[in-house]
Amino acid sequence: MPTLQPGTPAPDFELPDATGTSIRLSEFKGKNAVVLYFYPKDDTGVCTKQACSFRDDFASFSDQGAVILGVSDDSTASHEAFSAKYKLPFPLLSDKGGRVRKLFGVTKKFGVLPGRVTFVIDREGVIRHVYSALLESDQHVREALSALR
């Protein structure tokens, strides 16, 4: 279970997206809720299914005033290819070295595989929901939508 729990202010961070543009979590404060999901690796089975589920429900998240940010330690080039291949309408952020993953307390499973955890952060920057399940890709989307409603 991640160390950051509901009711905790989300720590601010800045990471590059697939184009190399820096995105800072605090830029959404006061404007949008944020669905921040950490996943193990681009273009792998469960991770692709999860990203495509977020893509397929993108309008529902937008209707709730939420932005989606995916985070893994893959390179910006890998994110760019993965986003293009599956037409992902939201940014994927490159967390080389796992600094932000550690900041949010998302640990590795079995000591090697980066965890899969979704945080729902409200407009004021407070974590409102946390869901952690390595193999339940679609449930991350359902949990996030439910928390936003």
N, C-alpha and C positions, 0 to 999 in steps of 0.2 A: 504494500500500500504506500502511495506517495506520502511524503512528510507534510505537504501543504494540504490543508483540509478546508471544507466550506467555512466561510466566515473570516478567512485569512486574506489580507490584501495580497494581490498577485504581485510578485516582484517584477520591476520593470527590466526590460532587456532590449537589445537592438541586435538584429541579425539580418544578413542579406537574403533577398529572395532569389528566384531563378535568374533574374536579369542582373543581379548584383546590386540592386537598389536596397538600401537599408530600411528596414521596417522596425519601428519602435512600438512596443506594446502601449506605452502611455499616450501615443497619438490618437488612440481610440477612446480614451477616458473622457467621459461627459458626452460622448457621441454614440457609441455602439457597444453592445455586448460583444464579447469575443468568445468564440469556441476555439480553444487552443488544443490541438491534438498532437501528441507525440507518437511516432510510429517507428518501427525498426529500419525499414529499407525500401527505397524506391523499386518499383517494378517487380515485386515478389508477390506471391499468391494472396495472402491475407491483406497485405498492405495495399495492393491494387484494388481489391474488393472494397476495402474501407474508403479509399480515396474516391472511388466511383460511386459509392453510396452517398458520401457527402456531396459529390457533384450532382447526383440525381435528385437530391433534396435541397439543392442550393436555393431555389426560390422560396422554400419554406423558411430557411434560415434568414434570407433577406427580408421576408415579410415580417419577421420578428425583430428586425433591426440589428441582426447579428452579422459579424464577419467571421470567416473561418480562416484559421492559420494552421497549416500543417508543419510539423518540425521533425527533422531527422538529421543525422550527421552526414548525409550524402552531400556531395558537392553541388554548387549552383548549376553546373553543366548537367549533372544527373537529374536535378529537379527540372531543369528546362526541358529535357528530353521526355521525362515522365509526364510532366504537365501537358506537353504538346501531344503525346501519344494518346492520352486519355481525355484530352480537352477539359482539363481541370480549370474551373473559373475562379479559383481562389489561390492565394500565394502559398508556396512551399518555402520554408526558411531553412537555410543551411546552418546547422549547429555543429560545425567541425570541432571535435574534441569534447563535445557534450556538456559544455559549460552551462547552458540554459537548462538542459535536461537535469543536471545536478541541482541547479538553483531551485527547480520545482520538485526535487526529491523523487524523480522518476528513475528507479534503479534498474539494473540489468537483471533479466531472468536467467536463472541457472548460471549466473556470473558472466555470461557472454552476450546474450541477446538483449538489445535495448528494449525496455518495456513499452507497452502500448497503453497510454493513459490520455483521457480527454478531460479537460478543465473547461467549465463554463464560468466565464468572468462577467460580472454585470457592468453596467455603464460607469459605475463609480470605481471600478478596478478591484472589486472584491470577488473572491472565488465563491461561487454559489453551489457548484456541483462538481464532483470528481467521480469518474468512472474508470476503473482499471481492469482490463481483461485482455490477455495476449491473443486469444484466438477468436474472440467474438467481435468481428469487424462491424457488422451491421448494428449490433446493440449499442455501439458508441454513438451512432447517429441518432437512434431512437432515444437514448438517454439524454443527449444534448438537446434535442427538440423538446422533449418533455420538460426539462429544466427551464428552458426559455419561456415556455407557456406558463 
